[in-house]
């Protein structure tokens, strides 16, 4: 047991150069005054001047009320009785005045730099929550180090400093973070409804919250260079609570909650016309049949569609404030939805059944919200109807095993496995994959295969197929292009999709230097300063090799057009009139901006813009700068932890 010291642990760091964002820290307590005293003393010296600390006293009967009253630097919320961990955290978060709230157990001992480490990943707009490494925690956040035997606070601080050096800047994505120390975007926590207070005294409410954060499309990251010491179960022990029995009871409660949750929520962006909304809602109902689902209607003008809203039972209606960016509108819908997955669709669109099926087949813990809208079919016979008639044989979701599978589906599924080489499982050649095949990394597009013809992974392959099939089904005109092709796998897949559907009037443009990436030009493009992609020889694949790869699949023909050279030289003069799909995989700010500048205006309404490397800072900044400068407001939809896309609505 560590000594109960730090009663005069020193001044706050008011006079240091604190440039990070301020945070709110919420600490629920229930008796265990000495434990709380040690935690607060350790915490205080790590704070910046504007940080807020809220301690929620959950009905303590020991010295805790007096201890808290003697701390003028904290805000105190007092409950007359113990309302449970979740309720305590919710009460504290309700007072949060900063964009990040950190929930911290009172049996922890934080050290300098812990806050900076936890909040650093939030510069990525897709991150919803983070958690540290610890000596006492379940799951991948645990550091099992027999040599870690601290006797003083200084020992803990030294260990934390050492980890910060060894793992500097390293994070890993996860589906679960433990609530002993959990940083969350305050707006996300609030709009998701906070912790579920039905979990009582404590246990599994953090698992439940992480599920809901993930279902809404946010990433969870373990911050591997940040360490918080955790004593573990101190409050339960002091209050004589059988934490194991409580945990088992709440695990059953969590399983029951998940079992009763609809498999999918349809988040519908409503317009101001009732007929398109009716058509879309009818399409959803026909597609789902008797299967459970949830509907969230995002409404900007209630009055114009009031008749429809009155007749829609069970749907959740969200009033959208005027002038709110569309990306934020979708986000509110994802937070309001209750299903395990989020299917995005606009009023007037039909349900793209294959896209919905892929969503339903995916693990909800790792699945981001997906657009499943397709162009509504029409014909001279139905054009004058007030709404499309229901199909006589609605698709079944989930898809039943068919006696005669569609050959197109079989062909394209096999093509994907071949292009990713998940059949023969070739080892990776990048330095971080230990020269072995890792199915999780290959699925996520997080390795450089030694033999496979693409490195974009299963989810980005599925997204590309969804985009091409959607424009074909909807009659969206235009060719297909990828800028930055490596071994050509994504372009080969696009050509295979055209072949599968018998399309002969569209071309696939294959644009690349075929010599790797260019050296950065930091004077012209500061965001690329220090970029080393040009030094990675595995990224340089010759034109002859890419042509040979097309030929191996019998897909090298006059519908494939190669554009060899730097994007700034080839793309402005490319023989492209209209594009239905623009896929960019240039990694850098310069490459991304060159592609957008030359090709974006050629993407037609209903077309797709796909950004493979959106997670890379230079690429993401180029996309943000271009969208800002051109007034682009369509929502950016994440694909996986690397890629994203949007669909043009102009």
C-alpha positions in Angstrom: 0.0 0.0 0.0 1.3 3.4 -0.9 1.8 5.9 1.9 -1.1 8.3 2.5 1.0 11.4 1.9 0.8 14.4 -0.4 -1.2 16.4 2.1 0.8 19.5 1.0 1.7 18.1 -2.4 2.7 21.5 -3.7 1.4 24.3 -5.8 -0.6 24.1 -9.0 1.3 24.6 -12.2 -0.2 28.0 -12.7 3.1 29.5 -13.8 3.9 26.9 -16.4 3.3 27.3 -20.1 0.1 25.3 -20.4 -1.1 25.4 -24.0 -3.4 22.4 -24.0 -7.2 22.7 -23.8 -8.8 22.9 -20.4 -10.7 19.8 -19.2 -13.3 18.9 -16.6 -12.4 16.1 -14.2 -15.3 14.3 -12.5 -14.5 12.1 -9.4 -17.4 10.2 -7.8 -16.7 9.2 -4.1 -18.5 7.2 -1.5 -16.7 7.2 1.9 -13.0 6.1 1.6 -11.9 9.6 2.7 -8.2 8.8 3.0 -8.1 7.3 -0.5 -9.8 10.4 -1.9 -7.4 12.7 0.0 -4.4 11.0 -1.7 -6.0 11.2 -5.1 -6.8 14.9 -4.8 -3.3 15.8 -3.6 -1.7 13.9 -6.5 -4.2 15.4 -9.0 -3.9 19.0 -8.0 -0.3 19.5 -9.1 -1.1 18.1 -12.6 -3.8 20.7 -13.3 -3.7 23.7 -15.6 -5.2 27.0 -14.3 -8.6 26.7 -16.0 -9.1 23.0 -15.4 -12.3 22.2 -13.5 -12.6 19.4 -10.9 -16.0 18.2 -9.8 -16.2 15.8 -6.9 -19.6 14.1 -6.4 -20.2 12.9 -2.8 -22.5 9.9 -3.1 -23.9 9.8 0.4 -20.6 9.5 2.3 -20.9 9.0 6.1 -17.2 9.3 7.0 -14.9 12.3 7.0 -15.4 12.8 3.2 -17.8 15.8 3.5 -15.4 17.7 5.7 -12.4 16.9 3.5 -14.2 18.1 0.4 -15.4 21.3 2.1 -11.8 22.1 2.9 -10.8 22.1 -0.8 -11.8 25.5 -2.3 -10.3 24.6 -5.7 -13.0 21.9 -6.4 -16.7 22.0 -7.1 -18.7 19.6 -4.9 -22.0 17.9 -5.7 -23.6 16.3 -2.7 -26.1 13.4 -2.8 -27.8 12.5 0.5 -27.6 8.8 -0.4 -25.5 6.7 -2.7 -27.0 6.9 -6.2 -24.4 4.7 -7.8 -21.3 5.3 -9.9 -23.2 6.2 -13.1 -25.5 8.7 -11.4 -22.6 10.3 -9.7 -20.6 10.7 -12.9 -23.7 12.1 -14.7 -24.3 14.7 -12.0 -20.7 15.8 -12.2 -20.6 15.9 -16.0 -23.8 18.1 -16.0 -21.6 20.9 -14.5 -18.8 20.4 -17.1 -17.7 23.7 -18.8 -15.0 22.3 -21.0 -15.1 20.2 -24.2 -13.4 17.1 -22.7 -14.6 15.5 -19.5 -12.4 12.9 -17.7 -14.0 10.5 -15.3 -11.5 9.5 -12.6 -11.8 7.0 -9.8 -10.8 8.2 -6.4 -8.4 5.2 -5.9 -6.1 6.5 -8.7 -2.8 8.4 -8.5 -2.3 10.5 -11.5 1.1 12.1 -12.3 2.4 15.0 -14.4 1.4 14.7 -18.1 -1.5 12.3 -17.7 -4.1 14.9 -18.9 -2.0 16.0 -21.8 -1.6 12.4 -22.9 -5.3 11.6 -22.7 -6.5 14.6 -24.6 -3.9 14.7 -27.4 -5.7 12.2 -29.6 -8.8 14.4 -29.6 -7.2 16.6 -32.3 -8.6 13.8 -34.6 -12.3 14.7 -35.0 -13.3 11.1 -35.2 -12.0 10.2 -31.7 -14.8 10.0 -29.1 -13.0 8.7 -26.0 -9.6 7.7 -24.7 -8.2 5.8 -21.8 -4.7 5.2 -20.3 -2.6 2.2 -19.5 -2.6 1.0 -15.9 -1.3 -1.5 -13.4 -4.9 -2.5 -12.4 -7.4 -2.8 -15.2 -9.0 -5.4 -17.3 -8.3 -5.9 -21.0 -5.6 -4.4 -23.3 -5.1 -1.3 -21.1 -3.3 -3.5 -18.5 0.5 -3.4 -18.2 1.7 -6.7 -16.7 5.1 -5.7 -15.4 6.4 -7.8 -12.4 9.1 -5.2 -11.9 6.6 -2.5 -11.2 6.4 -2.4 -7.4 6.0 1.3 -6.4 6.5 2.3 -2.8 6.2 6.1 -3.3 4.5 8.6 -5.5 7.9 9.3 -7.0 8.2 5.7 -8.1 4.8 6.0 -9.9 5.9 9.2 -11.6 9.2 7.7 -12.7 7.4 4.7 -14.2 4.9 7.0 -16.0 7.8 9.1 -17.4 9.6 6.0 -18.7 6.5 4.8 -20.5 6.0 8.2 -22.0 9.4 8.0 -23.6 9.1 4.3 -24.7 5.7 4.6 -26.3 5.7 8.3 -27.3 2.7 9.2 -29.4 1.5 5.6 -29.7 -2.2 4.8 -29.6 -4.3 1.7 -30.4 -7.9 1.5 -31.4 -10.2 -0.6 -29.2 -13.9 -1.5 -28.7 -13.7 -1.0 -24.9 -12.3 1.4 -22.4 -12.5 1.0 -18.6 -14.2 3.7 -16.6 -11.6 4.0 -13.8 -10.0 6.8 -16.0 -12.0 7.7 -19.1 -11.8 10.9 -21.2 -14.9 11.6 -23.4 -16.0 14.5 -25.6 -18.5 16.3 -23.3 -21.0 16.9 -26.2 -20.9 13.2 -27.1 -21.4 12.1 -23.5 -24.3 14.5 -23.1 -26.1 13.7 -26.3 -25.8 10.0 -25.8 -27.5 10.4 -22.4 -24.5 9.8 -20.2 -24.0 6.6 -18.2 -26.9 4.3 -17.9 -28.0 4.7 -14.2 -29.8 1.3 -14.2 -26.4 -0.3 -13.5 -26.8 0.9 -9.9 -23.8 1.0 -7.5 -21.3 0.2 -10.3 -20.1 -2.2 -12.9 -20.5 -2.4 -16.7 -21.8 1.1 -17.1 -18.5 1.9 -18.8 -18.9 -1.1 -21.2 -22.4 0.1 -22.1 -21.2 3.7 -22.7 -18.4 2.5 -24.9 -20.8 0.4 -26.9 -23.0 3.5 -27.5 -20.0 5.7 -28.4 -18.9 3.1 -30.9 -22.3 2.5 -32.4 -22.6 6.3 -33.0 -19.5 6.2 -35.1 -16.8 7.4 -32.7 -13.4 5.9 -32.3 -12.1 4.6 -28.9 -8.3 4.9 -28.4 -6.0 3.5 -25.8 -3.2 6.0 -25.2 -0.3 3.7 -24.8 2.2 6.4 -23.6 0.0 7.5 -20.7 0.0 5.7 -17.3 -2.4 6.1 -14.4 -1.8 4.1 -11.2 -4.9 2.4 -10.0 -5.3 0.8 -6.5 -8.5 -1.0 -7.5 -11.8 -1.7 -5.7 -11.0 0.6 -2.8 -14.5 2.0 -2.6 -16.1 -1.4 -2.8 -13.8 -2.7 0.0 -14.4 0.2 2.3 -18.1 0.0 1.9 -18.1 -3.8 2.2 -19.6 -4.4 -1.3 -19.3 -7.8 -3.0 -17.9 -6.3 -6.2 -17.7 -9.7 -8.0 -21.4 -10.5 -7.4 -22.3 -7.0 -8.5 -20.2 -7.3 -11.6 -21.9 -10.6 -12.5 -25.3 -9.1 -12.0 -24.5 -6.1 -14.2 -23.0 -8.3 -16.9 -26.4 -10.1 -17.1 -28.0 -6.6 -17.3 -25.7 -5.6 -20.1 -26.3 -8.7 -22.1 -30.0 -8.3 -21.8 -29.8 -4.7 -22.9 -27.8 -5.6 -26.0 -30.1 -8.5 -26.8 -33.1 -6.1 -26.7 -31.5 -3.4 -28.9 -32.7 -3.1 -32.5 -30.0 -4.4 -34.9 -30.1 -1.1 -36.9 -31.3 2.5 -36.7 -32.3 4.3 -39.9 -31.2 8.0 -39.5 -33.3 9.9 -42.1 -32.5 13.4 -43.2 -35.9 14.8 -44.0 -36.6 17.5 -46.5 -39.5 19.8 -46.7 -41.6 17.7 -49.1 -43.8 14.9 -47.7 -43.9 12.6 -50.7 -40.1 11.8 -50.9 -40.2 11.1 -47.1 -43.2 8.8 -47.4 -41.4 6.9 -50.3 -38.3 6.4 -48.2 -40.1 5.3 -45.1 -42.2 2.8 -47.1 -39.0 1.5 -48.6 -37.5 1.0 -45.2 -40.6 -0.8 -43.9 -40.7 -3.1 -46.9 -37.0 -3.9 -46.7 -37.0 -4.7 -43.0 -40.3 -6.6 -43.0 -40.9 -8.0 -39.5 -37.3 -7.4 -38.3 -36.9 -4.9 -35.5 -35.4 -1.5 -36.3 -35.3 2.1 -35.1 -36.0 5.3 -37.0 -34.7 8.8 -36.3 -36.1 11.6 -38.3 -34.0 14.7 -38.6 -36.5 17.5 -39.3 -35.6 21.1 -40.3 -39.3 22.2 -40.9 -42.0 20.3 -39.0 -44.8 22.3 -40.5 -44.1 21.2 -44.1 -44.2 17.5 -43.2 -46.5 17.5 -40.2 -49.0 15.1 -41.7 -46.2 12.5 -42.2 -44.9 13.0 -38.7 -48.3 12.4 -37.2 -48.7 9.1 -39.0 -45.2 7.7 -38.2 -45.5 5.8 -34.9 -42.5 4.9 -32.9 -40.0 7.1 -34.8 -37.9 9.6 -32.9 -38.2 13.1 -34.3 -35.3 15.5 -33.8 -35.8 19.1 -34.6 -32.7 20.5 -36.4 -31.8 24.1 -35.7 -31.5 26.3 -38.8 -28.0 26.8 -40.2 -26.5 23.8 -38.5 -23.8 22.1 -40.7 -25.1 18.9 -42.3 -22.2 16.9 -40.7 -23.3 18.0 -37.3 -27.0 17.2 -38.1 -26.0 13.6 -39.0 -24.0 13.4 -35.8 -27.0 14.4 -33.6 -29.0 11.7 -35.4 -26.3 9.1 -34.6 -26.3 10.1 -30.9 -30.1 9.9 -30.7 -30.4 6.5 -32.4 -30.8 3.4 -30.2 -29.8 0.6 -32.6 -26.6 -1.4 -32.8 -25.8 0.1 -36.2 -26.6 3.4 -38.0 -27.9 3.4 -41.6 -28.0 6.9 -43.1 -30.5 7.8 -45.8 -32.1 11.0 -47.2 -35.8 11.5 -47.8 -36.4 10.6 -51.4 -33.8 7.8 -51.6 -34.4 4.1 -51.9 -32.7 1.6 -49.6 -29.6 0.1 -51.2 -30.2 -3.4 -50.0 -26.7 -4.7 -50.6 -25.2 -1.8 -48.6 -27.7 -2.5 -45.8 -26.9 -6.2 -45.8 -23.2 -5.5 -45.5 -23.9 -3.2 -42.6 -26.1 -5.9 -40.8 -23.4 -8.5 -41.4 -20.7 -6.4 -39.8 -19.7 -6.4 -36.1 -21.6 -3.4 -34.6 -18.7 -2.8 -32.2 -16.4 -1.9 -35.1 -18.9 -0.6 -37.6 -19.2 3.1 -38.5 -22.5 4.8 -39.6 -23.0 4.0 -43.3 -25.0 5.7 -46.1 -27.4 3.1 -47.6 -29.3 5.5 -49.8 -29.7 4.8 -53.5 -31.5 6.7 -56.3 -35.2 6.0 -56.2 -36.2 4.0 -59.2 -38.8 5.5 -61.5 -40.5 4.7 -64.8 -43.1 6.3 -67.1 -45.7 4.2 -65.4 -44.9 5.2 -61.9 -43.7 8.8 -62.4 -47.1 10.3 -61.7 -47.7 8.3 -58.5 -47.6 10.2 -55.2 -45.2 7.6 -53.9 -43.5 4.5 -55.3 -45.4 1.3 -55.1 -44.1 -1.4 -52.8 -42.1 -4.2 -54.4 -44.0 -7.4 -54.8 -41.0 -9.4 -53.3 -39.2 -7.2 -50.8 -35.5 -8.1 -50.1 -35.0 -10.2 -47.0 -32.6 -8.8 -44.4 -30.6 -10.6 -43.2 -30.3 -12.4 -46.5 -31.5 -16.0 -46.4 -29.2 -18.6 -47.8 -30.2 -18.8 -51.5 -30.3 -22.0 -53.5 -28.7 -20.3 -56.5 -26.4 -17.4 -55.4 -26.0 -14.5 -57.7 -22.9 -15.1 -59.9 -22.0 -11.4 -59.8 -21.9 -11.5 -56.0 -19.8 -14.7 -56.0 -17.4 -13.2 -58.5 -16.9 -9.9 -56.7 -16.6 -11.5 -53.3 -13.9 -13.8 -54.7 -12.2 -10.9 -56.4 -12.0 -9.1 -53.1 -10.4 -12.0 -51.4 -7.9 -12.4 -54.2 -6.9 -8.8 -54.4 -6.4 -8.7 -50.6 -4.8 -12.2 -50.7 -6.7 -13.3 -47.6 -6.7 -16.7 -49.4 -3.0 -17.4 -49.2 -2.3 -15.0 -46.4 1.0 -13.4 -47.6 3.1 -11.8 -44.9 3.3 -8.1 -44.5 6.4 -6.2 -45.6 6.1 -3.1 -43.4 8.3 -2.8 -40.3 5.3 -2.6 -37.8 3.7 -6.0 -38.7 6.7 -8.2 -37.8 6.7 -9.6 -41.4 3.7 -11.8 -40.7 0.1 -12.0 -41.9 -2.3 -10.4 -39.4 -5.9 -10.9 -40.4 -7.1 -8.0 -38.3 -4.5 -5.6 -39.9 -5.3 -6.9 -43.4 -9.0 -6.4 -42.9 -8.4 -2.9 -41.6 -6.0 -2.0 -44.4 -3.2 -1.4 -41.8 -0.4 -3.4 -43.4 1.7 -3.4 -46.6 1.2 -6.8 -48.1 4.2 -8.5 -49.7 2.1 -10.0 -52.5 -1.5 -8.8 -52.4 -2.5 -6.3 -55.1 -4.1 -3.8 -52.7 -3.5 -2.6 -49.1 -6.8 -0.8 -48.6 -8.4 -3.6 -46.5 -11.8 -5.1 -46.5 -13.9 -2.1 -45.3 -12.5 0.3 -47.9 -12.9 -2.4 -50.6 -16.5 -2.8 -49.5 -17.0 0.9 -49.6 -15.6 1.1 -53.1 -17.9 -1.6 -54.3 -20.8 0.1 -52.6 -20.0 3.4 -54.4 -19.6 1.8 -57.8 -22.7 -0.4 -57.5 -24.7 2.6 -56.2 -23.9 4.8 -59.2 -24.6 1.9 -61.6 -27.9 1.2 -60.0 -28.9 4.8 -59.9 -27.8 5.7 -63.4 -25.3 8.3 -62.2 -23.2 9.1 -65.3 -19.4 9.2 -65.5 -16.2 7.3 -65.4 -14.2 6.0 -62.3 -10.7 7.1 -61.3 -8.2 6.4 -58.5 -5.3 8.8 -57.9 -2.5 6.8 -56.3 -2.9 3.1 -57.2 0.1 1.2 -55.7 -0.3 -2.3 -57.3 -3.6 -1.3 -58.9 -5.9 -3.5 -56.8 -8.6 -0.9 -56.2 -8.7 0.0 -59.9 -8.8 -3.7 -60.8 -11.8 -4.1 -58.5 -13.6 -1.2 -60.1 -13.0 -2.7 -63.6 -14.2 -6.1 -62.2 -17.4 -4.5 -61.0 -18.0 -3.0 -64.5 -17.4 -6.4 -66.0 -19.7 -8.2 -63.6 -22.6 -5.8 -64.5 -21.8 -5.9 -68.2 -21.0 -2.1 -68.4 -19.1 -1.2 -71.5 -19.5 2.6 -71.6 -17.5 3.6 -68.6 -13.7 3.8 -68.1 -11.5 3.2 -65.2 -8.6 5.8 -65.0 -5.5 4.6 -63.2 -3.5 7.7 -62.2 0.0 7.3 -60.5 3.6 8.4 -61.0 4.4 4.6 -60.9 7.6 5.8 -59.2 6.4 6.3 -55.6 5.5 9.6 -53.9 7.1 12.9 -54.5 9.5 14.5 -52.0 7.6 17.1 -49.9 7.7 20.8 -50.9 7.4 22.3 -47.4 7.7 25.9 -48.7 4.6 25.5 -50.9 2.8 22.9 -48.7 3.9 23.3 -45.1 1.5 20.4 -44.0 3.9 18.0 -45.8 7.0 19.1 -43.9 8.9 16.0 -42.7 6.8 13.6 -44.8 8.9 10.5 -45.6 6.6 8.6 -47.9 8.9 9.3 -50.8 11.6 7.2 -49.1 9.5 4.1 -48.9 10.6 2.0 -51.8 7.8 -0.6 -51.4 5.3 2.2 -52.4 7.0 2.6 -55.9 5.4 0.1 -58.3 6.1 0.3 -62.0 3.5 0.8 -64.8 4.5 -2.5 -66.3 3.7 -4.3 -63.0 0.3 -2.7 -62.6 -0.6 -3.5 -66.3 0.5 -7.1 -65.6 -1.7 -7.3 -62.6 -4.7 -6.2 -64.6 -3.9 -8.8 -67.2 -3.7 -11.6 -64.5 -7.4 -11.0 -63.9 -8.2 -10.7 -67.6 -9.2 -7.1 -67.1 -6.7 -5.2 -69.2 -8.6 -3.7 -72.0 -9.5 -0.4 -73.6 -11.8 0.5 -70.7 -8.7 0.9 -68.6 -6.8 4.2 -69.1 -3.4 4.8 -67.4 -2.2 8.3 -66.5 1.5 8.2 -65.7 3.2 11.1 -64.0 2.9 13.5 -61.1 -0.7 14.5 -60.5 0.1 18.2 -61.0 1.2 17.4 -64.6 -1.3 14.6 -65.6 -4.6 15.3 -63.9 -5.4 18.8 -65.3 -5.1 17.5 -68.8 -6.6 14.1 -68.2 -9.2 13.1 -70.9 -12.0 13.0 -68.3 -15.3 14.7 -68.9 -17.5 13.3 -66.0 -16.7 11.3 -63.0 -19.1 9.1 -61.0 -16.4 8.0 -58.5 -13.2 9.9 -57.5 -11.0 7.8 -55.2 -7.9 9.5 -53.8 -5.0 7.6 -52.3 -2.2 10.1 -52.4 -1.3 10.2 -48.7 0.1 13.8 -48.7 -1.4 17.3 -48.7 0.0 18.1 -52.1 -1.2 14.9 -53.8 -4.7 15.2 -52.3 -5.0 18.9 -53.2 -3.8 18.3 -56.8 -6.4 15.6 -57.3 -9.2 17.7 -55.8 -8.2 20.8 -57.7 -8.1 19.0 -61.0 -11.0 16.5 -60.7 -13.6 17.6 -58.1 -15.6 19.7 -60.4 -15.9 16.8 -62.8 -17.7 14.6 -60.2 -21.4 14.7 -61.0 -24.4 14.9 -58.7 -24.9 11.6 -56.9 -21.2 10.8 -57.4 -18.8 9.7 -54.7 -15.5 11.3 -53.4 -13.5 8.8 -51.5 -10.4 9.7 -49.4 -8.4 6.7 -48.6 -5.9 8.4 -46.2 -8.2 10.8 -44.4 -6.6 9.8 -41.1 -3.2 11.2 -42.2 -2.8 14.8 -41.0 -1.6 16.2 -44.4 -4.3 14.5 -46.4 -7.0 15.5 -43.8 -5.9 19.1 -43.8 -6.0 19.2 -47.6 -9.5 17.9 -47.6 -10.6 20.4 -44.9 -9.0 23.3 -46.7 -10.5 22.4 -50.1 -14.0 21.9 -48.6 -13.8 25.2 -46.8 -12.6 27.1 -49.8 -15.2 25.6 -52.1 -18.2 25.8 -49.6 -18.6 22.0 -49.6 -21.1 21.0 -46.9 -21.9 17.3 -47.6 -21.2 15.1 -44.6 -17.9 13.3 -44.4 -18.7 9.7 -43.6 -16.0 7.5 -42.0 -15.3 4.2 -43.6 -12.8 2.8 -41.1 -10.0 4.3 -39.0 -8.2 5.5 -42.1 -10.7 6.3 -44.9 -13.7 8.5 -45.4 -16.1 9.6 -48.2 -18.9 12.0 -49.1 -21.5 11.9 -51.8 -22.1 15.0 -53.9 -25.6 16.4 -53.7 -25.3 19.5 -55.9 
